[in-house]
């Protein structure tokens, strides 16, 4: 007898196997019990016939409760109506009993589910989301490695901010202030001079007092930087990356997408080329839809939602006003009031999933921007040094993992996209 995982059952039709897992649901019809059984790799139906199992197994099944763990042996059979495989039990042994499980079939409010997040993760919906998240992470590594990027780990504790000081978490670093990182970007820029193309992938922290469906306090970001890459090529890299990730999910997560009842029509359209709008063009379209956004304003979440409802593929919004963007972004030679940046907005109202730009590579220009924004030059002297010793044109971008997961899974709130969300009013469990 082989011990197998549920996602391997198709290779064992007609054979006797052993499964280890949990009872996700239990129902009976006379002397036959139907167990929805899960083991982490998937779900299957275990059929227990009182006439074919021993007395000890029958006693276990009669008392089996939701989320009890068990060992099952039985024969694998093709489901008579579905393209699935089930197990006709020969024996069932209890491993760990479960008292009345807090999360039942009835509707629960979001606060209750978040209070019980450690248990809610077991549900089929949350299982599917985290499996898709795993595919997205792995596909990101695959694509970047294929394209010559190597992983460089940026520090989580930093002496300065990357994009302003208003959303920093300050900690004591042996008597001096330090901050939880907002982004690994600046450190990655140092690494391109050694390796050409680099990325990091880790947690970042924004102390934003926001309760929108798109915001988390702690989230995961993939930052990438590349030497000798200018604005247009930067967009091409992003476009190819997102297309690769979406294709990987469509190929590897059919079961999970089905469990989420995700309409994959739009995901199937995610192939180059994406749509491109300048910031000016985006403002015009937003005003046509009733927005009162100003000529030089950044796009807010509501604006992004309005805009992305018009398109069936991701949209690059390029060349924002320099006044609303970070000091390190390179000015557009054709219009110095603008920068060579782009935000990539996901369709269906999901909004920004990537922010990126060409970086300012000229020492004097970068110093000028820092002074204009009244930054402490001493804190950033190391960053300026990168423009002193062999500076090159370079570009980069950051992908917000949870926003990407939310869009691909079709989630209403980003809090479902991460195993244990950290929100403005939630630090536990």
PyMOL commands that set and color helices and strands:
alter all, ss='L'
color gray80, all
select helices_A, chain A and resi 6-12+55-63+110-115+117-120+124-146+185-195+231-252+254-259+265-268+279-288+301-308+322-324+363-372+377-385+401-409+414-417
alter helices_A, ss='H'
color red, helices_A
select strands_A, chain A and resi 2-3+16-29+32-38+43-49+69-78+85-96+150-151+157-158+170-173+176-180+197-205+218-227+275-278+315-318+331-332+335-339+341-346+351-359+394-400
alter strands_A, ss='S'
color yellow, strands_A
deselect
rebuild
show_as cartoon
